[in-house]
Amino acid sequence: QVQLVESGGGLVQAGGSLRLSCVASGTIFSINAMGWYRQAPGKQRELVATITSRNETNFSDSVKGRFTISRDNAKNTVTLRLSSLKSEDTAAYYCYADRVTLLDYVWGRPGGDVYDVWGQGTQVTVSS
């Protein structure tokens, strides 16, 4: 019903920048909070940044001041801009939506909710 698809990962040198994008597709009426998590090899998945539908943002301490997050509610997209990258930023980055309200096409109104939607991930590798 709902899919999140990330793009924009790649290999970058330390100190460089990248932009990750995520687009949600499906019969969507609205999305509550969206965000990005990351998982490095042998480590647990961790929060990077989140943004609510009212553009309230939250960042992990490790990326605060270096990463920014934004979203376009009309296009159901969320973007993470990574700058001043460090080798420890190397990880698979996952797009996340906590609650997606579906569109009821028949009645043209909100339908049910889908919770905890994840993308497939995009790899970011920072070389030192």
N, C-alpha and C positions, 0 to 999 in steps of 0.2 A: 504493500500500500504506500509506504513512504521509503524513499531511499536518500541517503546522503552520499555525495560523491565528491571526494577531495581531488585537488590538483595543485601543482606548483612546487612540489618537493624537488630535491636534487642535491647535487654536490656543490659546496661553496667553501671558500677559504675562511679561516678564522678572521673575524672582523667584518665579514661581508653581510649581505642582506638577502632575504628571500621573502616572497609573498605566497601564502597558502590561501587557496579559495575552496569553499565548500558550497555546493548547491543542493538544496533539498527538492526532490521531485515527488510527484504523486498528487492525490486529490486533497490538497492542503487548504485549509481555511486560515490557520494562523499557527505560529510557533512560539512557544514561551521562551525559555532561555536556550541559547545555543553556545557552543564553546569548543575549545580544543583541549585535548589531553595528549600526552605522549608516553611512549614506553620504550626505554632503552633495553638492549639485550641483558637478560638476567635481572632486570629490575621490575618493580610494579608499575602499573600505569598510574600516571600522576596528572593532576590538573595543571594546565598551562594558563588558560584564561577563559572567562565566560562573559557573556553579554546578554542582558535581558531584552525583552521586546521594547522596553523604554530606554534602551541604550545605557543602562547601568552596567559598569564593568567591574571585573574582579581579576586580579592577576596573582600568580604565585610569586613569592618573594624572589625566586631565582631568575625571573624574567622581567620583573617590574622595572620600568624605565628603558627597557630594550625592545620589548614587543608591544604592539598595539593591536586592538581588535575592533572590528566594525561590522555592521550588518546592514543589509538592505531588505527591509520587511516585504516590500512589494515584489522583490525577485527571489525571496527566500534564500538569501545567500549570507554567508559569514566569511570574513576575511581576516587572516592573521598576518600581520607584517612583522617579520623578524629582522632585527638589526643587531649590530655588534655581536655577531654570533661567536660562540665559543665551542670548543670541542665537546664539552659536556652537554650541549644542546642536541647532539646527534641522537636521533631516535626516530621511531615511527610516530607520526602525528595523526591523531584521530579526531574527526569532527563529531560533535555530539549535539543532540537536541533532547531536552528533558521531557517535553510534552508537545506533541503535534496534534492540533485539532483538525480533524478531517472535514472536508466539505461534503455536504449532502447535496449532490447534483440535482436530485429530484425536486427537493424543496428549496434549494438555494440558501441553505442555512448551515450553521455548524452541526457536524455529526459527532461521532465518537472521538475519543482521544487515544493516541498511541504514545506510550511512554518509553523513554530510554532508547532512543534511536542512535545507532552508531554507523559511521562510515567505515570503509575498508582500510583506510590508512594511507598515508603517503610518507615516503622516507625522506628524512633530512639528514645529510651527512656533512659535518663540518670538519675540514682538514686543517691541521695545525701547521 
